[in-house]
Amino acid sequence: MLYKLWRSFIKEIFLLKRDIGGIVIIFVMPLLLIITITLIQDSTFRNLEGAKIPIIFIDNDHSEVSQNIKKELEGSKTFRLLTNFNEKTAQDAVFSGEYQMAIVIPENLTKDLNANVDSKVQTIVSSFGLEADSAQAQKKAPKAKELHLYFDPATNAGFKSSVMNSVNKMVFEIENKKIYKAFQEQLGTTEDIEENKNLISFKEITPLKGEKEIIPNSVQHNVPAWTLFAIFFIVVPLSINLVKEKSQGTSVRARISPTPYFVHILGKTFTYLIICIIQFLLMVAVGVFLFPYFNLPAFDVSGNMLSLIVVTLFAGLAAIGFGILLGTLAETQEQSAPFGATSVVVLAAIGGIWVPVFLMPEFMQHIAGFSPMNWGLNAYYDIILRHSSISQVSKELFLLFLFYIAMVAISIFYERKQNAV
């Protein structure tokens, strides 16, 4: 049995040696993908971090509130203000896509805000029976003011929400300070409210490794994601080789030989599992040794290498099972190659390789739970980012192995049915 398995393994190696295109797909293409996409994502991240977004700022108030808003925006690390516009030209520039957004401060914003605050404070003070300016208290509160925000129609909804929340927070803080100041004047206190800090603040707590914070980066996300994509792309050469065996009569000789068919399946499994491990080691080597030369963070696998190899083995089994099924069902290379490539891309999209699952619509998030790529990706992320153990990702490993068993079982059943006499 072991000798027959060894002969099956050697046969698969010879088939791969003759398929230069398949070897390029298996090894070279994933390396190019991981380098290119990681560089693009990291460059985008650095540009957004270091470069300021130009936005149009139109000040029709020219007073305290508008100056405070302008100061806050200029002091941020996000925006660079452009002021040589009027509202009409700003609207045209933003809606045409020349700029991402414009902020228009209305006239008399400071004056009306002060009047509104004074009116409310006078009303409250007089309700306590304290001496107040009755004329001021009886004044009608001014009409609510609107800050006009113009956004490029192509602007991301998350960016819009973030900007509006930031502007709203600035105006709210300015109004609060004015209310405190007005009460101070009415009550004759001298406390410095500028020194008062918020009772509630936010502090992000990140995982620690020793005394160092663990901060996820583009490399930690891309290496496991594109390793999985590479592993599943063996579906293409594997299915093509199975179709070749049928067209060349190799499968007929295998059926009439005393060697059980499942031994041929095991031979293919062991061959392509070794290829999966080599793919994984190449991707890790690129992340650890090559990425620092591109000014990218090095891929950190310290203490996780064995666990990652185990996940790779189970992910490889799932990919091999799918390739065997596809090669068994397909009758020609014209069927197996395009369908194999397309199905891998679809599984990658569903599984969260292209777009994170949490950003998908709810019904797509449920569908993602059925993708073997999603199981493998979750297992990789749990180990790399959450420092989980093998036992903690056992559910994903079980699903990947079950997927392999199901694919192979269907393939053997179909092959026997097709060749039953």
Disulfide bonds with the S-S distance in Angstrom:
none
